[in-house]
Every structure is written in C-alpha cells, then in structure tokens.
Amino acid sequence: MFTKINFNGEILKEARLKQNRTLDELAQSICSNSRQLEAIENNNYEILQAAEIRKIVIKRYAYELKIDIAIAGDD
C-alpha cells in the first residue's frame, strides 16, 4: 500500500520547462534518476515506493527549480 502524497507534479514540470532544463540535468543535480523525476511530474508515485523517499526527491527537485512547496503530512 502506498502513502498518498497531496502534490501535483505538473507544477515541477511546468517550472522545469520554463527554465529550459532537462530531466537528465535535474536528475544529476539532485542525485536521482530521470525516470523517477518523470514519474513525479506525471503524479505516478509508485516508482518511489517509500513515502519518505518520495518526499525527499520531490523536495530536492523543487529546491533545485527554486520552488517553495509544502507536502501534506509534513510537520
């Protein structure tokens, strides 16, 4: 069973495209892989099975794009 994250990955995709950055470039910057980032952009979180890992990757991705986000369930 997967923990649901209340977040829309399209926000990150739009920001990435506006900044003319590739998934590969961002993946390398945040020590992830482009497949994971593409899944996040498409709100397909099953690829990142552990809830804490999902939150970390999403937060790193947002930080790299200079986007301030909050994920439901964070304290």
Secondary structure by P-SEA (a helix, b strand, c coil): cbbbbcccaaaaaaaaaaacccaaaaaaaacccaaaaaaaaaccccccccaaaaaaaaaaaaaaacccccccccc
